[in-house]
């Protein structure tokens, strides 16, 4: 079984989005820093309500999926289709924008800590114009598995327990076959996880640090850096001296052209122009 190594590090940079929410962006800072099919990864983490209170007022999307995962704090999702969702600390939302959705994401708190992530994952051309949908995943719907030296939460795909058994997450059966794990490891703990060969994969430590171990060598990865992995069938991680919390994500690359204009991600410029026309005409969805 081939082991993946750490092939590239993308430091996160401070940016603002929505109505001035302060974020750190790693993947997606520019078109050269994508990882097919992943378009973007943002982390928002602050105890200061001035950094997040304005939230993300109504805005459109077309052609991809947005995934929001909260560690602490609460958001409310509302969209033009009449849906309302409550995104709680420890929970997630998997939204397929498809042919179009206009939604808002607003904090449900006036003080306290808000800490979470949002990543965008592309849709294949055949699915870009399907109806919009989303799933709110409550904290108790996300399985947690105790492992040697820590635990893992499974949002999408499955965690390999190493005994021939797997722990599946609530998100399954999507075109890109995503894997999304949140691993919490004690100092010095080691863990191995299968990752499908040929799938793009990266790590994002959000607390502490870790090393990626391959071929009897290791390469460190600090918090708030996206670590892109080489191809292979598994990844081996070792937590740093303070332990770590790390997201592991992988998905099947699409190998299709990507044309992005802000919140619209299509395959051609003509499709982007059509999305803009539809948005202006009120016929996005």
Residue, then its C-alpha position, 0 to 999 in steps of 0.5 A: x500500500x503506497x503512502x502519501x507524502x506532503x507535496x505542497x504547503x499553502x499558508x492561509x492568508x487573512x481576507x474578508x468576505x460577506x459583509x466584512x467577516x474576517x477569515x483565513x483563506x488557504x485553497x482558492x486565494x487565486x485560480x492557481x491555488x485550487x485542488x480539483x475538485x476543491x475550489x476554496x477553503x476558509x476558516x473563521x475563528x474569533x472571540x470578537x463579534x466585530x469580526x463576524x456579526x455582519x455575517x453573509x447577507x443574501x448572495x447567489x451561487x451556481x454550479x458547485x457545493x458549499x460545505x460549512x462545518x462548525x466547531x463553535x457558534x451558531x449560524x442561520x441559513x435562509x434562502x429564496x426557496x423558503x428554507x431555513x436551517x440552524x447550523x450548530x456548533x459541532x454540526x455541518x451543512x452540505x449545500x448543493x447550489x446546482x442551477x442556483x440559490x440565493x441564501x444568507x448565512x447569519x450568526x445567531x449570537x451577539x458575543x462569544x467564540x465563532x469557529x468554523x470552516x467553509x469549503x467549496x467543491x465543484x460539481x461535474x458539468x452534468x450536475x451543474x444545472x440540477x435543482x438546488x438542495x441542502x442538508x443540515x447535519x446536526x452534531x449528533x448525526x456525525x459519528x465519532x470513533x475513539x482511536x488510539x491517542x484520540x478520536x475522529x468525527x466522520x462527516x463524509x465518506x468513511x473512516x477506516x478503523x484498521x480492523x476491516x471495518x469502516x465508520x461511514x459519515x452521513x454524506x455518501x453517494x456524491x459524484x466526487x466521492x468526498x471524504x471529510x474527517x475531523x481528527x483530534x489527536x493527543x501529543x505524539x499520537x499516530x494514525x493511518x487512514x485510507x484515501x482512495x488512489x487517484x483522489x485529490x487530498x489535503x490536510x488542514x490543521x486548525x489547532x496544534x501541529x502534525x507531521x506527515x510520515x512517508x517512507x520513514x521520513x516526516x514533514x511538519x505541517x503547522x496550524x492554518x496551513x493547507x497541506x496538499x498530499x501526493x497520490x497514494x492509498x493511505x496517509x499517516x499522521x503524527x501529532x505534534x507536541x501539543x496534539x492537533x485538530x486537523x481536517x482531512x479532505x479528499x475527492x475525485x478530480x473532475x478534470x473539467x474546465x473551471x470558469x469562475x466569476x465570484x459566486x458562479x462556477x461553470x465550465x465556459x464563459x458563456x455559461x457564466x454570462x448566462x448565470x449573470x443574466x439569470x440572476x439579474x432577471x430573477x430566474x437564477x433557480 
